Amino acid sequence: MKKILILGAGKSASAIISYLLSKAEENDWHVTVADQDQSLAAYRVDGHARGTAVAFNVKDAEQVQAEVEKADIVASLLPAFFHQIVAESCLKNGKHLVTASYVAPESKALDQAFRDKDLLFMGEIGLDPGIDHLGLMKILNELKGQGAKINGVYSYTGALIHPEDDNNPWHYKFTWAPMNVVKAGQGVSMYLYKGKNKYVPYSRLFTSYREREIGDLGKFEIYPNRDSVKYLEKYHLEGVENFMRGTIRREDYCDAWDAIIRLGLTDDTYEIETQGKTYADLLRSYLPLKNIQGNDLKKATATFLQIALDSTIMQQLEYLDLFKETPINSPAGSPAQIMCDLLAEKWKLEKGDRDMIVMLHEVDYELNGEHKRRIADMFAFGEDEEKTAIAKTVGLPAGMMVKLIAQEKTSLRGVHIPIYPEIYEPILAELEEYDIEMKERDVAISGDAL
């Protein structure tokens, strides 16, 4: 009997747990779900005969050792900064590891050690990163196999709200880790344009978006996502002229989020005292003195941001209650933490709300003297606030990767991301059974997609 250990039972873990449990009887597996909240783990296992729920503390080295030692394969859905602890334990105990998070440099440094022990650490096998790698590598390898010259590659993903449940002026609700959204893009983003690196500092990230109409869902905004350039080698795209990975948001999101950044409300590097303060107090404390005009906080904010009082951005800020004398619940915290607490309430999924995943690949290529673009888009929709599209699109690829390892259908060893045919072919095929499919088409072009 193969023993599978799933670390983390939060929302993003729900689909991988249900998937592996559904395959457990036919494959003779036992699935242990470990979470700091044992009742949540038990809820996910739901009494399945092939499942066990345990209380788990990743900071308890002895318990990490004990649980990993009992498993054959470990899937970590914990926050990314815990993966190194799990990876080192898997290495020590001779266990394969699967995660949906970005592979950090310190994890990549374990590559030879995993190879030496005949083990696989597969990272970035979720949604983004994950399904984006699978679909894009399929396209690239198909085109290269036909002799095409690849000139530009663009890969965009967004975790959004279903159009029918889009009922706030931001056109956005939290479907995954709120703090990751609040701190998105901090640092510098980088992509390739006409063969040269383009750098986008955080201060300009949310004004550096481009607009796209995707499918029949209307207009979207796309901003650069982290360091795209590091994937050139991984995708075997040396010599390509244009390359960018991006994040998708609905129209009107980026300019408004840029206003939040300019106000200083996304910084997580220091704490401020907020005991007895209101959100209006918070906003006043960040406005320059020269912009304060009497007691008119709205006018002061609009003046600082250099926008009209009746602008869409002001309506979006007003929706967040930033102009109200509403008490801040926490006595202290970083601006980012305070905003995260506020947005967790304002942008929460209500009962019955459905989320939506939008993914778009655009590959510019030249073949037989013709310049074309391969366009591939994917849409996935949640069922409600619990059975979300993001849990499905993160958890299913990770679960399918665990299955490939358990069934000994991959010979890969070391630390990898899912860019190989032996990985993307079976997983993409199985994802179609769950209505997760990239729809592809070719169009003639005369320029690039940026």
N, C-alpha and C positions, 0 to 999 in steps of 0.2 A: 504494500500500500504506500503510495506517495503521500507525503505530508506537506501541505502548503500553509504557510503562515502569512497572513495579511495584517500588516501593521497600520492602524488607523481605521476608524469606522465612521468618519465624517461624511458629509454629503457627497464628496467626490469619490468616496469608496463604495457607495451603495451598489453601483452597477457591476464592479469587478467581483464583489462578494456574491451577489445573486447569480452572476454568470458562472463562477467557479463552482458554487454549490449545485447549480443545475447540471453541471457536467461531472459531478463527483461520483455518483453511483456507477455510471457506465465506464468510468476510467479508474475506479477503485482509488479515489483520493479521500483524504480527510482534510478539511479546511478549518484552521484555527484563526479566529478574528480577535485581534488584541487591540485594546484601546484604553486610554486612561479612564474612560467612562464605561465600565463593564456592562451597565444596563443598555447603553447604546449599541455595544457590540452584540449583546444578546438580541436586541431588536433587529439588527441586521441578519443574524443567523436565523432568527424566527423559528427556533425549534427543529431545524433540519437535522436529520439523523446523522448526516456526515459533517456536521459543523459543531464547533465549540467556541464559546466566548470567554475571554479572559481579561482581567484587569491588567493594564500594562503601563509601565513608566519607563520611557526610553532613557531617562537620566539615571536609572538604576542599572548599573553595569552588570551586576550579577543576574538580574532578571533578563536583560537583553541576551546575555550569554546563554541562559537556560532555555529561553524560548527559541532562539535561533538554532541551538544545538539539536533540538527535537525535530526540526523541519528539514525538508529536502530542497524546497524552493521558498524564497522570501519575496513578497511583494510589499514595498513600502509606499504607503499613501500618506505618510507623515509630512509635516512641513519640511521643505527642502533642506534646511540647515541641520536636520537630524540624519540625513542620509549617510553622511560619512561615518557616523557611529555605527549604523547598521551595516554599511559596507565592510568596515574593518572586522566586525563580528562575523559576517558571512565568510570573509576570507579566512579568519582564524578557524572557523568550524567547517569549512569546506562546503558552503552552500551557494547556490545560484541566487542572483538578486535581480529584481525587476522594479524600476521606478518610472513614474510619469514626468519627473522633473528634469530640468536642465542638468547635464553632467558638468559638475563643477571641476575646476582644474585639479583640486586635491583628489577627486574621485578618478579623474582620467589618469592621474599619476599611479594609480593602482593597477593599470592595465597589465603590465608584465607579471605582477604578482598573481592576478586572476588567471592569466594564461598558464603560469607555472603550476597552478593547482587544478588545471583543467576545469575552470569555472567560467561562467558567463555572468557579467553584470551588464544588463541591457537598460539603459536610461532613455529618457525622452520618448517614451512609448505611451503617450496619452493623446491629447488633442493637438495642442500647440504649445510645446513640441510633441509630435507624435504622428497623427494622421496627416499633418502637413508634409512631414518627411516621406511617408509612405506614398502618398499620391504624387508628389513632385518627382521623386526618384523614378517612379513608374514612367511618367511622361518623358523625363530626360533620357532614360535608357532606351525607350522606344524610338525617340527621335534620333538619338545618336546611332542606334542600330540601323536606321534608314539612311545614314550618312549626312544628316542635317548638321549645319553649323549653328550653334546656340549663341545668340547675341544678347539676349536679355532674359532675366528670370525674376519673377515677382511673386511673392507668397504672402497672402493676407488672411487673418482670422479674427473673428469677433465673437465674444460671448455676450448676447444681447437679450432683449425682452421680446416675446412674441408680439407681432404687430397688433393683435386683438387685445392684448393686455398692456399696451403701451399707453399709460394714462398720466404721465407727468412730463413737464416741459423739458426735462433732460433726455427723455426717450431712453432711459437706462435704469436698470435695477441690478442689485448685486445677485450674481448667480454663483460666485466663487469667493475666495478669500478677500474680504473688504480691504484690508490694509495693503494688499498687493495692488489693488486698483488705485488707492489713494497715493501710493508711492510710485506708481508706474512711470517709467521713463527717467527716473532720477539718475544722474550721472551724465553720460553722453551716448547718443545713438550714432551708428555709423552704417553707411551703405555705399554702394559703388555706382558711379554715374560717369559714363563715357571713359571708363578705364581708370578713374581717379576716385580716391576715397572722399566721401562727403561726411562731414561731422555735424551733428545737430545737438547743441547743448540743451540741457533741460529747460533753460529759460526760453528757448524758441521752439521746443518740440511740438507743442500743441497749436502753434501757428504755422507749422511746416506740413500740414496735412494736404492731401489731394482728394478730390471728390470722385466718386464712382457711382454709377447706377449698376446694381447687381441684381440679376434676375429680374423679376417683376415686383421687387419689394421697395423700389424707390431709391433715393439718394443716401449714400453713406460717405463717411469721412475716414481716411486712412492716414495714420501717422507712423513714422519709422519705429521698428521694434528692436531695441537693444543693438547689439553688434551683429549686423548681417554678414559682414565681411569674413568672419571666422568660419562661416559655412561654405565658402568658396572651395576650399580644399576638400571638405567632407563630401560635398556634392560633385566633386571632380569638375569644377567649373573654371579652372585656371584659364585666363585669357578672355573670359566673357566681359563684355563692355558694361553692362548694367545689371545690378543685382540688389534687391531689397526685400527684406521681410517686414511686414507691417501689421498693425493692429487696427481693426475695424470698429468704428463707432457710428451711431446714427448722426444725421445732419443736425447741426447746431450744438453738438456736444463739445467739440474741441475748443472753440473760442471761449465758451463759458468756463471750461476747466482751466484754460489759460488764465482767466481772471482770478480763479481760486489760487493758482500758483503765484501770480503777481501780488496778491494780498498777503502772501507768506503763510498760507494755511496748510501746506503740505510738508512742512519741515519736520523731520523726526529726530533731529540731532540735539535738541534741548527741551527742557520742561518749563512750563509756566504755571504759576499759581492761579487757580480758577475758583477757589472757594468763595461762594456767594456771588459769583459773576454770572452774567447772562451772555448769550451769543451776541447780542448787540454790543455789550461791553468788550467782548473779544474783538469784534470788528473795529470798533473805535480805537482800540489799542494798537491796531496795525495800520491805521490810516495816518499819513503825514499831517502834521499840524496845519500846513498851508491849505489842505483840502477840507479841513473841518470848517463848516459854515453853520454857525448856530447849533441847533439841535437836530438839524435835518440830516440824519445818517444816510439816507438813500441818496440825497443830492451829493453829499461828500464822497460817497463811494463812486457814484457815476462820474464825478469830476476827476477823481484819482484815476479811474480806469479809462477816462476819455471816451465815454459812451453816453448815449442818450438815456434819459430817465425812463423812457418807455421802450427801451430796447429789449430784445429777447433775452440777452444776458442778465439784465436787471430782473426780469421776470423769473429767470432760473434761480438767481440768488435769493430772491424773495421766497420762492418755493421752499428753500432750505431753512427758512425762518431766521436767517442771519441778521435781519433788521429788528427782530422781536426781542423783548426783554424776557425771553424764556431761560430759566436757570440751566446752567451747565451741570450735569449730574456729577462729574468727576471733580474732586478737589484740586487735582493737578494732572498734568500730562503734556506731551508734546503737541504742537499744533496739529500734526498729522493724526495723533491718537484722538484728539478732540473732534476733528472732522470725521474720523472713522466712526466714532460713536454716534455722531449726528446723522451721518449718511446711512448707517446701519438701520436706523429707524425710517428715514425718509425714502430710502431706496430698497427697502426689504420686499421680498416676494410675498404678496398677500395670498391668502387661501385661494387655491385654484389658478393662480398665475402660472403661465407657461413661459419658459425661456426659449431662446433660439440661438443656434450656432450658424454663422455664415463663414464660409471659407472660399477663397478665390485664388487660383493660380493663373498666371499669365506667362507664357514662355514664347519669346520672340525667336524665330529661327529662319534660316535660309536653306532652301532645298530645291535643287534643279532650277536655280536661277530665280526662284520666287521667294518673296519675303512674306512670312505668315506669322500668325500668333495662335498658339494653342491655348484656349481658354477652358479652364475646368472650375466649376463651382459646385459647392455642396451646401445644403441646408438641412439642419436637423432641428426638430421641435420637441420640447418637453411635454409631458402629460399634465403635470401640476407642479406645485412648489416643492414636492418631494422627489418625484420621478422626473428629474431634470435632464435636458439635452446635454448639459455639460457633464453631469455624472456619467451619462451613457457614453459620450464620446471620449471621455478620459478613461473610464473604467474598462470598457470593452476591449480596446486595443491592448491594454496592459494585461487583462485576463487572457486574451488570446495568445499573448507572448508567453505567459506562464504555461499555457496548454502546450505550446510548441516545445518548450523545454521539458515539460513533464512527459511528453510523448516521444522525446528524443528525436525531434524532427529538425533540429538545427545543430550544426557542428561548430558554430561560432564559439570562441573563447576569448576572454579578455573583457575590456570595457568598451562598449559600442553604443551607437545610436542606430535606429532601424532603417538603414539605407540599402540593405541587401535584398536581392530578389527572393532568397529563401525565407525572408521575413515579410517583405511587403506583399508578395503575391498571395500567400494563403490568408493573411490578415485582411487585405482589401477584399478578397473574395468572400470571406466570412462576414465582414462588416455589411456587405450588401444584403445579407439575410436579415439584418436589423435596420434596413432602410437608411443606411449610411453609405452614400455613393457619390463619387465625383462625376458630374456630367460634363463631357468634353466636346469641344467643337473647334474648328479652325476657321480663321478669318484672314483675309488679305490685309496687310498693313503698309504704312508708309513712314511711320515714326516709332518712337519708343513709348512705353507705358507710363513713364514718370511724368 
